[in-house]
Amino acid sequence: MTHIITQPCCNDASCVPVCPVNCIHPTPAEPEFLTAEMLYIDPEACIDCGACIEECPVSAILPDDQLTERDEPYLQINADYYTDHDGDGGLLRPAKSEPLPDGELHVAIVGAGPAAFYAAEELVRRGPSVRVDMFERLPTPYGLVRAGVAPDHASTKGVERAFLSVAHKKNFEYFLSVEVGPRESGAAITHTELAERYHAVVYASGASTDKRLGIDGEDLPGSIAATDFVAWYNGHPDHADATFDLSSERAVIVGNGNVALDVARILLTDPDILAKSDIADHALEALRESRIREVVLLGRRGIAQAAYTNSEFLAMGLLDGVDVVIDADELVVDDDTQSAADAGTLDSTIATKIRLAREYSEQSATPGNKRVVFRYLVSPMELVGTDKVDSMRCVRNEFADGDGARVRPTSETFALDTAMVVRAIGYRGLPVDGLPFDEARGIVPNEAGRVVTADDRQPVPGVYVAGWLKRGATGGIGMNRVCGHETAAAVLADHIDGRLPTPSGDRDEVPALLTERGARRIDGAGWKNIDKAEKSAGRAAGRRRVKLVRVPELHLAAVGSA
């Protein structure tokens, strides 16, 4: 018997160090880890010890004799990885840490998502001389794990357990519901004020806005950003009062990443199933009234370039009452992909994606089912409508000969009637007050997490970044772990080398300063009260939790008044 890694895999890699035979790859020490869709267990090397099961924070690892019918394809997906990866390499073992100098290290982390927590994890484990204060604008922590992971992926949210262990450390404190930024914008504390009171300030505030399509009609009502829609159904307080037109029978999603698939799945899943999740109540009510029967996903390039993971692609075919529709004639691959396939050197991840798409294209439709339609080599040209979106004009693309996977438009155009168009082509970071910013890439310029000036790339002492603000909006939980640890290592190295500035103030002044300014800080005890209230309401309703979605009610819950 072997063990199998399945869909919920978060790439956290907690399982890697405990494996006694080094059969889980790619490891964080291997270059491919940063781009891997998930981790894989080598079926030939696994000795069935079960150590990885105990370490997995999202319960993604199962013995092969306990796989459900839905999870059985992961037997082949795990095995396929090792057809072009031999799994060689030493077992990852933690390096011995260099001793810290005498004196305390005070670090402020701005943001409370995965990258922030992984940076904090690496810092607080160094002992009581390192103190971490985590600042977050919202009354709740966990970032996109709370407000971005789809509600029907509850197991992925199990990574919160790792964050909880960090927050329980005595040298960690929460400063929730505290905004960092310019005072004139209403923020409670500025970057300068943090820099005066901490040896280091780490920004891990993510990428909160979306990329634009740049086409006519994009600002018509009915044209929305996936970032807004995802935040709405996940109960983000900034979007609790949003409304979306779900009266059309067809919705169109531009994009072919996991976020696009999340949106499609939420639009098509039976609301009675969603009602068992932690989806926001206002979203569930709206989805019960939805008339959407078909979701079309548009990919500018071909199936080989689709950005969604095979796990999520496979999961689309397991939705009850939903057909996956793909036209076999649209499964065109570029010359490089075809040459690699002919030579037997095609990457297994891409080969699996193509195989799954071809299998979907051969399936027959079921009368009465809803549909998710994958379209490839298609780009939007224009959104058409007067007072709202009525349709979308599209153009067929083709691969440019001899130019890799680049595409060019053809003369073939067509229209799709729809009242809802969702752009899901990526997240983008916003400038941080007091820090340099790279507008082209949407990141704070940095070297291994150390913020540098935009012009001459000189380090800005004591200022760091982690996560999407550091590297762009790519990669999930696993990459954020590597990223957060790298930034924390830079902070610790600069501390050891004496390169951190000496604060002119004291971190102990911060609570009083916030109180003086009327900030309603929520500390660890307050978050514990919120968490307890949501989970208690969830148990009563047979759900994981019932989210509180408005700031006033979150503050009431924080003091035990919910």
C-alpha positions as CSV (number, residue, x, y, z in Angstrom):
1,M,0.0,0.0,0.0
2,T,1.1,3.5,-0.7
3,H,-0.1,7.0,0.3
4,I,-1.5,9.5,-2.1
5,I,-1.6,13.3,-2.1
6,T,-5.0,14.6,-3.2
7,Q,-6.8,17.8,-4.3
8,P,-6.6,19.8,-1.0
9,C,-2.7,19.8,-1.1
10,C,-1.6,23.3,-0.1
11,N,2.1,22.9,-0.9
12,D,2.9,23.7,2.7
13,A,5.5,21.0,2.6
14,S,5.2,20.1,6.3
15,C,5.1,16.5,5.2
16,V,8.5,16.6,3.5
17,P,10.9,16.6,6.6
18,V,9.0,13.8,8.3
19,C,9.3,11.3,5.4
20,P,12.0,8.8,6.3
21,V,12.6,7.7,2.8
22,N,12.4,11.0,0.9
23,C,9.5,10.0,-1.3
24,I,7.6,13.3,-1.3
25,H,8.6,15.8,-4.1
26,P,9.3,18.4,-5.1
27,T,10.8,19.5,-1.8
28,P,11.4,23.2,-0.9
29,A,15.1,22.6,-1.6
30,E,14.3,21.7,-5.2
31,P,13.8,24.5,-7.8
32,E,10.6,23.0,-9.1
33,F,8.9,23.5,-5.8
34,L,8.2,27.2,-6.5
35,T,6.1,26.3,-9.6
36,A,4.7,22.9,-8.7
37,E,0.9,22.6,-8.7
38,M,1.0,20.2,-5.7
39,L,3.3,17.7,-4.0
40,Y,3.5,14.1,-5.0
41,I,4.3,10.8,-3.3
42,D,6.5,8.3,-5.2
43,P,4.4,5.1,-5.1
44,E,7.6,3.0,-5.6
45,A,9.4,4.5,-2.6
46,C,6.6,5.0,-0.1
47,I,6.9,2.6,2.9
48,D,3.4,3.3,4.3
49,C,4.7,4.7,7.6
50,G,1.9,7.3,7.8
51,A,4.2,10.0,9.2
52,C,3.1,12.4,6.5
53,I,-0.6,12.1,7.3
54,E,-0.1,13.4,10.8
55,E,1.8,16.5,9.5
56,C,-0.5,17.5,6.6
57,P,-2.4,20.6,7.8
58,V,-5.2,20.1,5.2
59,S,-5.8,16.4,5.4
60,A,-4.8,15.9,1.7
61,I,-2.9,12.6,2.2
62,L,-4.7,9.3,2.2
63,P,-3.7,5.6,2.1
64,D,-4.5,4.2,-1.4
65,D,-7.0,1.7,0.1
66,Q,-9.0,4.6,1.6
67,L,-9.5,6.6,-1.6
68,T,-13.0,7.5,-2.6
69,E,-14.1,7.1,-6.2
70,R,-13.6,10.9,-6.5
71,D,-10.0,10.7,-5.3
72,E,-8.9,7.6,-7.3
73,P,-7.5,9.6,-10.3
74,Y,-4.8,10.9,-7.9
75,L,-3.2,7.5,-7.9
76,Q,-2.3,8.1,-11.5
77,I,-1.5,11.8,-11.0
78,N,1.0,11.0,-8.3
79,A,2.6,8.3,-10.3
80,D,2.7,10.4,-13.5
81,Y,4.9,13.0,-11.7
82,Y,7.6,10.4,-11.4
83,T,7.6,9.5,-15.1
84,D,9.8,12.5,-15.7
85,H,11.2,13.2,-12.2
86,D,13.4,10.6,-10.6
87,G,13.0,12.0,-7.1
88,D,16.7,12.1,-6.4
89,G,18.0,14.5,-3.8
90,G,18.8,14.5,-0.1
91,L,16.2,14.6,2.6
92,L,15.5,18.1,3.6
93,R,16.8,18.7,7.2
94,P,16.7,22.1,9.0
95,A,20.1,23.8,9.1
96,K,21.5,24.8,12.4
97,S,20.6,28.4,13.1
98,E,23.2,31.0,13.8
99,P,23.0,32.3,17.4
100,L,21.3,35.7,17.8
101,P,23.1,38.6,19.4
102,D,22.2,39.9,22.8
103,G,19.2,42.2,23.1
104,E,15.7,42.0,21.8
105,L,14.5,42.1,18.2
106,H,11.2,43.8,17.6
107,V,9.4,43.1,14.3
108,A,6.2,44.6,13.0
109,I,4.4,42.6,10.3
110,V,1.8,44.4,8.3
111,G,-0.7,41.9,6.9
112,A,-2.1,38.6,8.3
113,G,-2.2,36.2,5.4
114,P,-0.1,33.1,4.7
115,A,3.1,34.9,3.9
116,A,2.8,37.1,7.0
117,F,2.3,34.0,9.2
118,Y,5.1,32.1,7.7
119,A,7.5,35.0,8.2
120,A,6.2,35.2,11.8
121,E,6.6,31.5,12.2
122,E,10.3,31.7,11.4
123,L,10.9,34.7,13.6
124,V,9.0,33.6,16.8
125,R,10.6,30.2,16.9
126,R,13.9,31.9,17.6
127,G,12.8,32.4,21.2
128,P,11.6,35.2,23.5
129,S,14.2,37.7,22.4
130,V,12.3,38.1,19.1
131,R,8.9,39.7,19.5
132,V,6.5,39.9,16.6
133,D,3.5,42.2,16.4
134,M,1.1,41.5,13.5
135,F,-1.0,44.5,12.2
136,E,-4.1,43.9,10.0
137,R,-6.7,46.4,8.8
138,L,-9.5,43.9,9.1
139,P,-10.9,42.6,12.4
140,T,-9.9,39.0,11.3
141,P,-6.7,37.4,10.3
142,Y,-5.7,34.8,7.7
143,G,-6.0,36.9,4.5
144,L,-7.0,35.0,1.4
145,V,-7.3,31.7,3.4
146,R,-10.4,33.3,4.9
147,A,-11.5,35.6,2.2
148,G,-10.1,34.0,-1.0
149,V,-10.2,30.2,-0.6
150,A,-13.5,28.9,-2.0
151,P,-16.0,27.9,0.7
152,D,-16.4,24.5,-0.7
153,H,-12.6,23.9,-0.2
154,A,-12.9,23.6,3.6
155,S,-10.0,21.2,3.9
156,T,-7.6,23.8,2.4
157,K,-8.5,26.1,5.2
158,G,-7.1,23.6,7.6
159,V,-3.8,25.4,7.2
160,E,-5.2,27.8,9.7
161,R,-4.1,25.3,12.3
162,A,-0.5,26.1,11.5
163,F,-1.2,29.8,11.9
164,L,-3.0,29.3,15.2
165,S,0.2,27.7,16.6
166,V,2.2,30.8,15.7
167,A,-0.4,33.1,17.3
168,H,-0.2,31.1,20.5
169,K,3.5,31.9,21.0
170,K,4.1,34.3,23.9
171,N,6.3,36.5,21.8
172,F,3.5,37.1,19.2
173,E,0.7,39.7,19.5
174,Y,-2.2,40.6,17.2
175,F,-3.1,44.2,16.3
176,L,-6.2,43.5,14.3
177,S,-8.6,46.2,13.0
178,V,-5.5,48.5,12.9
179,E,-4.8,50.1,9.6
180,V,-1.2,51.1,8.7
181,G,-0.9,54.0,6.3
182,P,-1.1,57.8,6.0
183,R,-3.0,59.6,8.8
184,E,-4.9,61.7,6.3
185,S,-6.5,58.6,4.9
186,G,-7.8,57.6,8.4
187,A,-5.1,55.0,9.2
188,A,-4.4,54.5,12.8
189,I,-0.6,54.4,12.5
190,T,1.9,55.4,9.8
191,H,4.9,53.6,8.4
192,T,7.2,56.1,9.9
193,E,5.7,55.6,13.3
194,L,6.2,51.8,13.0
195,A,9.8,52.3,11.8
196,E,10.5,54.5,14.8
197,R,9.4,51.7,17.2
198,Y,10.5,48.5,15.6
199,H,13.9,47.2,14.4
200,A,12.2,45.8,11.3
201,V,8.9,46.3,9.5
202,V,7.7,43.5,7.2
203,Y,4.9,44.3,4.7
204,A,2.9,41.2,3.7
205,S,-0.3,43.0,2.7
206,G,-0.9,41.1,-0.5
207,A,-2.3,42.1,-3.9
208,S,-5.7,43.5,-3.3
209,T,-6.9,44.7,-6.7
210,D,-7.4,43.1,-10.1
211,K,-5.9,43.4,-13.6
212,R,-8.0,45.0,-16.3
213,L,-9.0,43.6,-19.7
214,G,-8.5,47.0,-21.5
215,I,-11.5,46.6,-23.8
216,D,-14.5,48.8,-24.6
217,G,-17.4,48.4,-22.3
218,E,-15.4,47.0,-19.4
219,D,-17.0,49.5,-17.0
220,L,-20.6,48.6,-17.8
221,P,-22.7,47.2,-15.0
222,G,-22.4,43.5,-15.1
223,S,-18.7,43.6,-15.8
224,I,-17.0,42.6,-12.6
225,A,-13.7,41.7,-11.1
226,A,-13.2,38.2,-9.8
227,T,-11.5,39.8,-6.8
228,D,-14.7,41.5,-5.9
229,F,-16.9,38.5,-6.5
230,V,-14.7,36.1,-4.5
231,A,-14.5,38.6,-1.6
232,W,-18.3,38.9,-1.7
233,Y,-19.1,35.2,-1.4
234,N,-16.4,34.7,1.2
235,G,-17.8,37.4,3.5
236,H,-15.1,40.1,3.2
237,P,-16.4,43.1,5.2
238,D,-15.6,45.5,2.4
239,H,-18.0,43.6,0.0
240,A,-20.8,42.6,2.4
241,D,-23.3,45.0,0.7
242,A,-22.3,44.3,-2.9
243,T,-24.9,43.0,-5.3
244,F,-24.4,41.1,-8.6
245,D,-26.8,40.4,-11.4
246,L,-27.4,36.7,-11.6
247,S,-30.5,36.9,-13.8
248,S,-28.8,35.8,-17.0
249,E,-28.7,32.1,-18.0
250,R,-25.1,32.5,-19.0
251,A,-22.1,33.9,-17.2
252,V,-18.7,34.4,-19.0
253,I,-15.4,34.3,-17.1
254,V,-12.3,35.6,-18.8
255,G,-9.3,33.7,-17.5
256,N,-8.2,30.1,-16.9
257,G,-6.6,30.0,-13.5
258,N,-7.9,28.4,-10.3
259,V,-9.7,31.6,-9.4
260,A,-11.7,31.4,-12.6
261,L,-12.6,27.8,-11.8
262,D,-13.6,28.8,-8.2
263,V,-16.0,31.4,-9.5
264,A,-17.5,29.0,-12.0
265,R,-17.9,26.3,-9.4
266,I,-19.6,28.6,-7.0
267,L,-22.0,29.8,-9.7
268,L,-23.0,26.3,-10.7
269,T,-22.9,24.3,-7.4
270,D,-26.3,23.4,-5.9
271,P,-26.9,26.1,-3.1
272,D,-28.0,23.3,-0.8
273,I,-24.5,21.9,-1.0
274,L,-23.0,25.4,-0.5
275,A,-25.2,25.9,2.5
276,K,-23.1,23.3,4.4
277,S,-20.0,25.5,3.9
278,D,-18.9,28.8,5.4
279,I,-20.1,30.8,2.4
280,A,-21.4,34.2,3.4
281,D,-25.2,34.1,4.1
282,H,-25.9,37.1,1.8
283,A,-24.2,35.2,-1.1
284,L,-26.0,32.0,-0.4
285,E,-29.3,33.8,-0.5
286,A,-28.5,35.5,-3.8
287,L,-27.2,32.2,-5.4
288,R,-30.5,30.5,-4.4
289,E,-32.2,33.0,-6.7
290,S,-29.6,32.7,-9.5
291,R,-30.8,31.8,-13.0
292,I,-27.3,30.9,-14.3
293,R,-27.3,27.6,-16.0
294,E,-24.1,27.9,-18.1
295,V,-20.6,29.3,-17.3
296,V,-18.2,29.8,-20.2
297,L,-14.5,30.2,-19.4
298,L,-12.3,31.9,-22.0
299,G,-8.6,31.2,-22.4
300,R,-6.5,33.4,-24.6
301,R,-4.1,30.6,-25.4
302,G,-4.4,26.8,-25.6
303,I,-5.0,23.9,-23.2
304,A,-1.3,23.4,-22.7
305,Q,-1.0,27.0,-21.3
306,A,-4.1,26.8,-19.0
307,A,-3.1,28.1,-15.6
308,Y,-5.4,26.1,-13.4
309,T,-4.1,23.0,-11.7
310,N,-5.0,19.5,-12.6
311,S,-6.6,19.0,-9.2
312,E,-9.1,21.9,-9.8
313,F,-9.7,20.8,-13.5
314,L,-10.5,17.3,-12.4
315,A,-12.8,18.6,-9.6
316,M,-14.9,20.4,-12.2
317,G,-15.9,17.1,-13.7
318,L,-17.1,15.8,-10.2
319,L,-19.7,18.5,-9.7
320,D,-23.1,16.9,-9.3
321,G,-25.6,18.0,-12.0
322,V,-22.9,19.9,-14.1
323,D,-21.5,18.8,-17.5
324,V,-18.0,19.8,-18.6
325,V,-18.2,20.8,-22.2
326,I,-15.1,21.1,-24.4
327,D,-15.0,21.1,-28.2
328,A,-12.3,18.7,-29.3
329,D,-11.5,21.0,-32.3
330,E,-10.3,23.7,-29.8
331,L,-7.8,21.4,-28.2
332,V,-5.0,22.7,-30.4
333,V,-1.4,22.8,-29.0
334,D,1.5,24.9,-30.0
335,D,4.4,23.4,-32.0
336,D,6.7,23.2,-29.0
337,T,4.2,21.2,-26.9
338,Q,3.5,18.9,-29.9
339,S,7.2,18.3,-30.5
340,A,7.7,17.4,-26.8
341,A,4.7,15.1,-26.9
342,D,6.0,13.4,-30.1
343,A,9.5,13.0,-28.4
344,G,8.0,11.6,-25.2
345,T,9.5,14.5,-23.2
346,L,6.3,16.5,-22.4
347,D,6.0,17.5,-18.8
348,S,3.7,15.2,-17.0
349,T,1.6,18.0,-15.6
350,I,0.8,19.4,-19.0
351,A,0.3,15.9,-20.4
352,T,-2.3,15.2,-17.7
353,K,-4.1,18.5,-18.4
354,I,-4.4,17.7,-22.1
355,R,-5.5,14.1,-21.3
356,L,-8.2,15.3,-19.0
357,A,-9.4,17.9,-21.5
358,R,-9.6,15.2,-24.2
359,E,-11.6,12.9,-21.9
360,Y,-14.0,15.7,-21.2
361,S,-14.4,16.4,-24.9
362,E,-15.6,12.8,-25.4
363,Q,-18.3,13.0,-22.8
364,S,-22.0,13.2,-23.7
365,A,-24.2,15.9,-22.2
366,T,-26.8,14.9,-19.7
367,P,-30.3,16.4,-20.3
368,G,-31.2,18.9,-17.6
369,N,-27.7,19.4,-16.3
370,K,-26.0,22.8,-16.0
371,R,-22.8,23.3,-18.1
372,V,-19.3,24.7,-17.7
373,V,-17.8,25.3,-21.1
374,F,-14.1,25.6,-21.6
375,R,-13.1,27.7,-24.6
376,Y,-9.5,27.9,-25.8
377,L,-7.7,30.3,-28.1
378,V,-10.4,33.0,-27.6
379,S,-10.0,36.6,-26.5
380,P,-12.7,39.2,-25.6
381,M,-12.9,42.2,-27.9
382,E,-15.7,44.3,-26.5
383,L,-18.5,44.2,-24.0
384,V,-21.7,45.4,-25.6
385,G,-24.7,47.1,-24.0
386,T,-26.3,50.4,-23.1
387,D,-27.1,50.5,-19.5
388,K,-25.5,47.1,-18.7
389,V,-23.7,44.3,-20.3
390,D,-25.8,42.4,-22.9
391,S,-23.2,40.5,-24.8
392,M,-19.5,40.0,-25.4
393,R,-17.7,40.1,-28.8
394,C,-14.9,37.6,-29.0
395,V,-12.2,36.7,-31.5
396,R,-10.6,33.4,-32.3
397,N,-6.8,33.2,-31.9
398,E,-4.2,31.0,-33.5
399,F,-0.6,30.2,-32.5
400,A,1.9,32.3,-34.3
401,D,4.1,29.9,-36.3
402,G,7.6,29.4,-34.9
403,D,6.9,31.8,-32.0
404,G,6.4,29.4,-29.0
405,A,3.0,29.8,-27.4
406,R,2.4,33.3,-28.6
407,V,-1.0,33.8,-30.2
408,R,-2.4,36.3,-32.7
409,P,-6.1,37.1,-33.6
410,T,-7.7,35.6,-36.7
411,S,-10.5,37.1,-38.7
412,E,-13.1,34.9,-37.0
413,T,-15.3,36.7,-34.4
414,F,-18.5,35.7,-32.6
415,A,-20.8,37.0,-29.8
416,L,-21.8,35.5,-26.5
417,D,-25.1,36.7,-24.9
418,T,-24.6,37.3,-21.2
419,A,-25.4,39.8,-18.5
420,M,-22.4,38.8,-16.3
421,V,-18.8,39.0,-17.3
422,V,-16.1,38.2,-14.7
423,R,-12.5,39.1,-15.4
424,A,-10.2,36.6,-13.6
425,I,-6.8,37.4,-15.1
426,G,-4.9,38.0,-12.0
427,Y,-4.4,40.1,-8.8
428,R,-2.2,43.1,-8.6
429,G,-0.5,44.9,-5.7
430,L,-1.0,48.5,-4.7
431,P,1.6,51.0,-3.6
432,V,2.4,51.2,0.1
433,D,2.8,54.6,1.6
434,G,6.4,55.3,2.4
435,L,7.8,52.5,0.2
436,P,9.1,52.5,-3.3
437,F,6.9,50.8,-5.9
438,D,7.3,49.1,-9.2
439,E,4.2,50.1,-11.2
440,A,4.9,47.8,-14.1
441,R,5.1,44.7,-11.9
442,G,2.8,45.8,-9.1
443,I,5.4,45.0,-6.4
444,V,7.6,46.7,-3.9
445,P,11.2,46.4,-5.4
446,N,13.3,44.1,-3.2
447,E,16.2,41.6,-3.0
448,A,15.2,38.4,-1.2
449,G,12.6,40.4,0.8
450,R,14.8,43.4,1.6
451,V,13.2,46.5,0.2
452,V,15.4,48.4,-2.2
453,T,15.1,51.8,-3.8
454,A,13.5,51.8,-7.2
455,D,16.3,53.7,-9.0
456,D,19.6,52.4,-7.7
457,R,18.5,49.2,-5.9
458,Q,20.0,50.3,-2.6
459,P,18.6,48.6,0.6
460,V,16.1,50.5,2.7
461,P,17.3,49.6,6.2
462,G,14.8,47.8,8.4
463,V,12.1,47.5,5.8
464,Y,11.0,44.1,4.2
465,V,8.3,42.6,2.1
466,A,6.8,39.1,1.8
467,G,4.2,37.3,-0.3
468,W,2.5,38.7,-3.4
469,L,3.6,42.3,-2.6
470,K,7.2,40.9,-2.8
471,R,7.1,38.7,-5.9
472,G,3.7,39.4,-7.7
473,A,0.4,37.6,-7.5
474,T,1.7,34.1,-8.3
475,G,1.8,30.9,-6.3
476,G,-0.2,29.6,-3.4
477,I,0.3,28.6,0.2
478,G,3.4,26.5,-0.4
479,M,5.2,29.3,-2.3
480,N,4.2,31.8,0.4
481,R,5.8,29.6,3.0
482,V,9.1,29.6,1.2
483,C,8.7,33.4,0.5
484,G,7.8,34.2,4.1
485,H,10.7,32.1,5.5
486,E,13.1,33.8,3.1
487,T,12.1,37.2,4.2
488,A,12.3,36.2,7.9
489,A,15.8,34.8,7.2
490,A,16.8,38.2,5.8
491,V,15.6,40.0,8.9
492,L,17.5,37.6,11.2
493,A,20.6,37.8,9.1
494,D,20.6,41.6,9.2
495,H,20.0,41.5,13.0
496,I,23.0,39.2,13.4
497,D,25.1,41.4,11.2
498,G,24.1,44.6,13.0
499,R,22.5,46.2,9.9
500,L,19.1,47.0,11.5
501,P,18.4,50.5,12.6
502,T,18.0,51.2,16.3
503,P,14.4,52.3,17.1
504,S,14.1,55.8,18.5
505,G,10.9,54.8,20.3
506,D,9.5,51.7,22.0
507,R,7.1,49.1,20.7
508,D,5.4,49.2,24.1
509,E,4.1,52.7,23.3
510,V,2.0,51.4,20.4
511,P,-1.1,50.2,22.3
512,A,-1.5,53.5,24.1
513,L,-0.9,55.5,20.9
514,L,-3.7,53.5,19.1
515,T,-6.0,54.0,22.1
516,E,-5.3,57.8,22.0
517,R,-6.3,57.9,18.4
518,G,-9.5,56.0,18.9
519,A,-8.5,52.8,17.1
520,R,-10.5,49.8,18.2
521,R,-7.7,47.3,18.3
522,I,-8.7,43.6,18.5
523,D,-6.1,41.5,20.2
524,G,-5.6,37.7,20.3
525,A,-8.4,37.3,22.9
526,G,-10.7,39.3,20.8
527,W,-10.1,37.2,17.7
528,K,-10.6,34.1,19.8
529,N,-14.0,35.4,20.8
530,I,-14.9,36.1,17.1
531,D,-13.7,32.6,16.1
532,K,-15.7,31.1,18.9
533,A,-18.9,33.0,18.0
534,E,-18.6,32.0,14.3
535,K,-17.9,28.4,15.0
536,S,-20.7,28.2,17.6
537,A,-23.2,29.6,15.1
538,G,-21.8,27.1,12.6
539,R,-22.3,24.1,14.8
540,A,-25.9,25.2,15.4
541,A,-26.4,25.3,11.6
542,G,-24.4,22.2,10.7
543,R,-21.6,24.3,9.1
544,R,-17.9,24.9,9.6
545,R,-18.6,28.4,10.7
546,V,-21.1,31.2,10.0
547,K,-19.1,34.3,9.2
548,L,-19.7,37.7,10.7
549,V,-19.3,40.0,7.7
550,R,-19.7,43.5,9.0
551,V,-17.1,45.4,11.1
552,P,-19.5,46.5,13.9
553,E,-20.7,43.0,14.5
554,L,-17.2,41.7,14.5
555,H,-16.2,44.2,17.1
556,L,-19.2,43.2,19.2
557,A,-18.2,39.6,19.0
558,A,-14.6,40.5,19.9
559,V,-15.7,41.7,23.3
560,G,-18.0,38.7,23.8
561,S,-21.3,40.5,22.9
562,A,-22.2,38.6,19.7
